Amino acid sequence: MAKRIVTVALTGAVTPHGYDVPETPEQIADCAYECWKAGASVAHLHMRDDEGAGVMDPVRFYQTIKILRTKYPDCDIIVNCTSSGDNRVSDDSPYGNNIRRLHHKIVPGIEMGTFDAGSFNWGIPGGIFSNSPTFLTDAGMLYQERNIKPEFEVFDLSMIRAVGVYWKKGIVKAPLHFQFCLGVVGGMDATPRSVQMMVEEVEHLQAEGNLPKEVTWSGFGIGKGHLPVMYACLANGGHIRVGMEDNVVYGKDKDGNKILANNLMLVQRAVRAIEAYGDEPATGAEAREMFNLAPLDMDATVKALEGITIEEIEQAKEDCKKEFGSTYKNEKGMG
């Protein structure tokens, strides 16, 4: 009986008000715990500011992780923090690049971090999702320094090949974990065919020696592509991601009216789908072993979180601004 890892993407950067999306640190921590009890083993974290926009604020990441680890000492969900949650600093400027990584650099308790393996256009209209080689190289080296496992978010086949280049250059280390991100206009469509193409590309690159043998992968589809991609991932032996970052509609009732989702509903359905395949959702401990992560030392994590103050984190934000010069823009947009 295989173990399948369920990642829950709780918040995202752009899912608007009016949906059941956790936004404050306490709401996000509480929702992560609820989803963990239902079978999720990884929590993918984004933060929101007071106006509800995505923000790369290390204070909010710190508050969320501290609440999760101190309020829920029985919860061993893996903490996976985004590196791309605010379009206002995704401009490839020195300040933007450093503020996007600052929480990974200074906040204890982060076990995984996203590594979006290239730049592309979000859509029409839409902005550019910038992930330059400089940003990614620095992120890869920081993750190694901090023992954070990269999650390689890939939106098309070329990004899978790019990850192989970073691996061969020693910027990232095996084993590798891919997240197939499907349905963005500037990337591959959210279909079973796209999942199959990505799996075949991984296998092709492994056969060439351009990816290591030690690879795990997961996938998700945006919006109406959510279910086809989830079932295709299961059928191809992969893991799955669900959550309100990616999909806000659970389905339709018998009259054709939309049923709005929440994170718990989406996790519960994912677990039922896994069980229908004759498999089981992985626990946090099992997922850590599959990812080659260290076992969670809750006492040490809480001690490290209690060993840093919000004032120290705020000072690190100010130091970043002084060193690199803020380029923070006022407009809202995708992160």
C-alpha positions as CSV (number, residue, x, y, z in Angstrom):
1,M,0.0,0.0,0.0
2,A,1.6,3.2,-1.2
3,K,1.8,6.4,0.9
4,R,0.8,9.6,-0.9
5,I,1.8,13.1,0.4
6,V,-1.0,15.7,0.6
7,T,0.2,19.3,0.4
8,V,-2.4,21.9,1.4
9,A,-1.8,25.4,-0.1
10,L,-3.9,27.3,2.4
11,T,-3.9,30.9,1.4
12,G,-2.0,31.9,-1.7
13,A,-1.2,35.5,-2.7
14,V,-4.3,36.5,-4.7
15,T,-7.4,34.5,-3.8
16,P,-9.7,37.4,-3.0
17,H,-11.8,38.3,0.0
18,G,-15.2,36.6,0.1
19,Y,-13.9,33.1,0.0
20,D,-13.0,31.0,3.1
21,V,-9.3,31.7,3.0
22,P,-7.2,32.1,6.2
23,E,-5.3,35.3,6.2
24,T,-4.0,36.2,9.7
25,P,-1.2,34.2,11.2
26,E,-3.5,32.6,13.8
27,Q,-6.1,31.7,11.1
28,I,-3.4,30.1,8.9
29,A,-2.0,28.1,11.8
30,D,-5.4,27.0,12.9
31,C,-6.3,25.9,9.4
32,A,-3.0,24.0,9.0
33,Y,-3.7,22.1,12.1
34,E,-7.3,21.3,11.0
35,C,-6.0,20.1,7.6
36,W,-3.3,18.0,9.3
37,K,-5.8,16.2,11.4
38,A,-7.7,15.4,8.1
39,G,-4.6,13.9,6.4
40,A,-2.4,16.7,5.0
41,S,1.3,16.3,5.8
42,V,2.7,19.5,4.2
43,A,1.4,23.1,4.7
44,H,2.4,25.5,1.9
45,L,2.4,29.0,3.5
46,H,1.8,32.4,2.0
47,M,1.2,35.5,4.1
48,R,-1.3,38.4,3.7
49,D,-1.0,42.0,4.8
50,D,-3.7,43.9,6.7
51,E,-5.5,44.7,3.4
52,G,-5.5,41.1,2.3
53,A,-2.7,41.3,-0.3
54,G,0.1,38.8,-0.5
55,V,3.2,40.0,1.3
56,M,6.7,38.6,2.0
57,D,6.8,39.7,5.6
58,P,9.1,37.5,7.8
59,V,7.3,38.7,10.9
60,R,4.1,37.1,9.7
61,F,5.8,33.9,8.7
62,Y,7.4,33.8,12.2
63,Q,4.1,34.4,13.9
64,T,2.3,31.7,12.0
65,I,5.0,29.1,12.6
66,K,5.3,30.0,16.2
67,I,1.5,29.7,16.8
68,L,1.4,26.4,14.9
69,R,4.3,24.8,16.9
70,T,3.4,26.2,20.4
71,K,-0.4,26.0,20.2
72,Y,-0.5,22.5,18.6
73,P,2.5,20.5,19.9
74,D,1.0,17.2,18.6
75,C,1.0,18.5,15.0
76,D,4.0,17.4,12.9
77,I,2.9,18.9,9.6
78,I,5.8,20.0,7.4
79,V,6.2,23.8,7.1
80,N,6.8,24.8,3.5
81,C,7.2,28.6,2.9
82,T,6.8,30.3,-0.4
83,S,9.6,32.5,-1.9
84,S,7.2,34.2,-4.3
85,G,4.2,35.7,-2.5
86,D,4.1,39.4,-3.5
87,N,4.3,40.8,-7.0
88,R,5.4,44.2,-5.5
89,V,8.8,42.8,-4.8
90,S,9.1,40.3,-7.7
91,D,11.0,42.7,-9.8
92,D,14.5,41.1,-9.7
93,S,15.9,44.1,-7.8
94,P,18.5,43.5,-5.0
95,Y,15.9,44.5,-2.4
96,G,13.1,42.4,-3.9
97,N,15.3,39.3,-4.2
98,N,16.5,39.6,-0.6
99,I,13.1,40.4,1.0
100,R,11.7,37.3,-0.8
101,R,14.2,35.2,1.0
102,L,14.5,36.9,4.3
103,H,12.2,34.6,6.2
104,H,14.1,31.6,5.0
105,K,17.2,33.2,6.2
106,I,16.2,34.2,9.7
107,V,12.9,32.5,10.8
108,P,13.4,29.1,12.5
109,G,11.2,26.1,11.8
110,I,11.0,26.3,8.0
111,E,11.6,22.9,6.5
112,M,10.9,23.4,2.8
113,G,10.9,26.5,0.5
114,T,9.7,27.0,-3.0
115,F,12.1,27.3,-5.9
116,D,10.2,28.5,-9.0
117,A,12.5,27.3,-11.7
118,G,12.1,30.1,-14.3
119,S,10.3,33.3,-15.3
120,F,7.1,33.6,-17.4
121,N,4.0,35.7,-18.1
122,W,1.2,35.1,-15.7
123,G,-1.5,35.7,-18.4
124,I,-3.2,38.2,-20.6
125,P,-3.4,40.6,-19.0
126,G,-1.0,39.9,-16.2
127,G,2.5,40.6,-15.0
128,I,5.8,38.8,-15.3
129,F,6.7,36.2,-12.7
130,S,10.4,36.9,-12.3
131,N,12.7,34.2,-11.1
132,S,16.2,35.1,-12.5
133,P,19.2,32.8,-12.4
134,T,20.7,35.1,-9.8
135,F,17.7,34.9,-7.5
136,L,17.5,31.1,-7.9
137,T,21.2,30.5,-7.4
138,D,21.2,32.6,-4.2
139,A,18.0,30.8,-3.0
140,G,19.5,27.4,-3.7
141,M,22.7,28.1,-1.8
142,L,20.7,29.7,1.1
143,Y,18.5,26.6,1.3
144,Q,21.6,24.4,1.5
145,E,23.0,26.6,4.3
146,R,19.7,26.5,6.3
147,N,18.9,22.8,5.6
148,I,15.7,23.8,3.8
149,K,14.5,21.4,1.1
150,P,13.6,23.1,-2.2
151,E,10.3,22.4,-3.7
152,F,10.8,22.9,-7.4
153,E,7.6,24.5,-8.8
154,V,7.6,23.9,-12.5
155,F,5.1,25.4,-14.9
156,D,6.4,23.9,-18.2
157,L,8.9,21.3,-19.4
158,S,11.8,23.7,-19.8
159,M,11.7,24.4,-16.1
160,I,12.2,20.7,-15.3
161,R,15.4,20.7,-17.5
162,A,16.5,23.9,-15.8
163,V,16.3,22.2,-12.4
164,G,18.7,19.6,-13.7
165,V,21.2,22.3,-14.6
166,Y,21.1,23.7,-11.0
167,W,21.5,20.2,-9.7
168,K,24.5,19.4,-11.9
169,K,26.1,22.7,-10.9
170,G,25.7,21.8,-7.2
171,I,23.3,24.7,-6.5
172,V,20.7,22.2,-5.3
173,K,21.2,18.7,-3.9
174,A,19.4,15.4,-4.5
175,P,16.9,14.1,-3.6
176,L,14.7,16.5,-5.6
177,H,11.0,17.2,-5.2
178,F,9.0,18.7,-8.0
179,Q,5.6,20.4,-7.9
180,F,3.8,20.4,-11.2
181,C,1.9,23.7,-11.4
182,L,-0.7,23.5,-14.1
183,G,-3.3,25.9,-15.5
184,V,-1.5,29.3,-15.6
185,V,-1.9,30.9,-19.0
186,G,1.8,31.3,-19.3
187,G,2.5,27.7,-18.5
188,M,1.1,24.2,-19.4
189,D,-2.6,23.5,-19.2
190,A,-4.2,21.7,-16.3
191,T,-4.9,18.4,-18.0
192,P,-4.0,14.7,-17.5
193,R,-1.9,15.0,-20.7
194,S,0.2,17.7,-19.2
195,V,0.8,15.6,-16.1
196,Q,1.9,12.7,-18.3
197,M,4.2,14.9,-20.3
198,M,5.9,16.2,-17.2
199,V,6.4,12.7,-15.8
200,E,7.9,11.5,-19.1
201,E,10.2,14.5,-19.2
202,V,11.5,13.8,-15.7
203,E,12.1,10.1,-16.7
204,H,13.8,11.2,-19.9
205,L,16.2,13.5,-18.1
206,Q,16.9,10.9,-15.5
207,A,17.8,8.4,-18.3
208,E,20.2,11.0,-19.8
209,G,21.8,11.6,-16.4
210,N,20.5,15.2,-16.3
211,L,18.4,14.6,-13.2
212,P,19.2,12.3,-10.3
213,K,17.4,9.0,-9.7
214,E,16.2,10.3,-6.3
215,V,13.1,12.3,-7.4
216,T,9.6,12.7,-5.9
217,W,6.8,14.7,-7.5
218,S,3.4,16.2,-6.9
219,G,1.0,18.2,-8.9
220,F,-2.0,20.5,-8.9
221,G,-4.4,22.1,-11.4
222,I,-5.8,25.6,-11.0
223,G,-9.5,26.1,-11.0
224,K,-11.5,23.6,-13.0
225,G,-8.4,21.7,-13.7
226,H,-8.1,20.7,-10.1
227,L,-9.8,17.4,-10.2
228,P,-8.4,16.1,-13.5
229,V,-4.9,16.9,-12.4
230,M,-5.4,15.4,-8.9
231,Y,-6.6,12.1,-10.4
232,A,-3.9,12.1,-13.0
233,C,-1.2,12.5,-10.4
234,L,-2.6,9.6,-8.4
235,A,-2.9,7.4,-11.5
236,N,0.7,8.1,-12.4
237,G,2.1,7.3,-8.9
238,G,2.6,10.9,-7.7
239,H,1.6,13.0,-4.8
240,I,-1.0,15.8,-4.7
241,R,-1.6,19.4,-3.7
242,V,-4.9,20.9,-2.9
243,G,-6.1,24.1,-1.3
244,M,-7.7,27.5,-1.6
245,E,-4.6,29.0,-3.2
246,D,-5.4,27.0,-6.3
247,N,-9.2,26.3,-6.4
248,V,-12.2,27.9,-4.6
249,V,-15.0,25.8,-6.1
250,Y,-15.7,22.4,-4.7
251,G,-18.2,21.4,-7.3
252,K,-21.9,22.0,-8.3
253,D,-25.1,20.9,-6.7
254,K,-27.9,19.1,-8.6
255,D,-29.2,22.4,-9.8
256,G,-25.9,23.5,-11.3
257,N,-25.1,26.0,-8.5
258,K,-21.5,26.3,-7.4
259,I,-20.5,24.8,-4.1
260,L,-17.7,27.0,-2.6
261,A,-14.8,25.1,-1.1
262,N,-12.6,25.5,2.0
263,N,-9.3,24.0,2.7
264,L,-10.7,21.2,4.9
265,M,-13.2,20.1,2.3
266,L,-10.4,19.9,-0.3
267,V,-8.1,17.9,1.9
268,Q,-10.9,15.5,2.9
269,R,-11.7,14.8,-0.8
270,A,-8.0,14.3,-1.6
271,V,-7.8,11.7,1.2
272,R,-10.9,9.9,0.0
273,A,-9.4,9.8,-3.5
274,I,-6.1,8.4,-2.2
275,E,-8.0,5.7,-0.3
276,A,-10.1,4.9,-3.4
277,Y,-6.9,4.0,-5.1
278,G,-6.1,1.6,-2.3
279,D,-3.4,3.9,-0.8
280,E,-3.0,5.9,2.3
281,P,-2.1,9.6,3.1
282,A,1.4,9.9,4.4
283,T,1.8,11.2,7.9
284,G,4.1,14.1,8.6
285,A,6.8,11.7,9.8
286,E,6.4,9.5,6.7
287,A,6.6,12.5,4.4
288,R,9.8,13.6,6.1
289,E,11.3,10.2,5.5
290,M,10.2,10.3,1.8
291,F,11.7,13.8,1.4
292,N,14.9,12.9,3.2
293,L,14.1,15.5,5.8
294,A,15.3,15.3,9.4
295,P,12.7,14.1,11.9
296,L,10.8,17.0,13.6
297,D,12.4,18.0,16.9
298,M,9.5,19.9,18.4
299,D,11.4,21.0,21.6
300,A,14.3,22.3,19.6
301,T,12.0,24.1,17.1
302,V,10.0,25.8,19.8
303,K,13.2,26.8,21.6
304,A,14.6,28.4,18.4
305,L,11.3,30.2,17.8
306,E,11.3,31.5,21.3
307,G,15.0,32.6,20.9
308,I,14.1,35.3,18.4
309,T,11.9,38.3,18.8
310,I,9.6,40.3,16.5
311,E,11.8,43.3,17.1
312,E,14.8,41.5,15.8
313,I,13.0,40.4,12.7
314,E,11.7,44.0,12.1
315,Q,15.3,45.2,12.4
316,A,16.4,42.6,9.8
317,K,13.7,44.1,7.5
318,E,15.0,47.6,8.1
319,D,18.6,46.4,7.5
320,C,17.6,44.9,4.2
321,K,16.0,48.1,3.1
322,K,19.0,50.2,4.1
323,E,21.4,47.8,2.4
324,F,19.6,47.3,-0.9
325,G,17.2,50.3,-1.1
326,S,13.5,49.5,-1.1
327,T,11.8,49.3,-4.5
328,Y,8.4,48.4,-3.0
329,K,5.6,49.4,-5.3
330,N,2.0,50.2,-4.3
331,E,0.1,48.3,-6.9
332,K,-1.4,44.9,-6.0
333,G,-0.9,41.9,-8.2
334,M,0.0,38.3,-8.4
335,G,2.8,37.0,-6.2
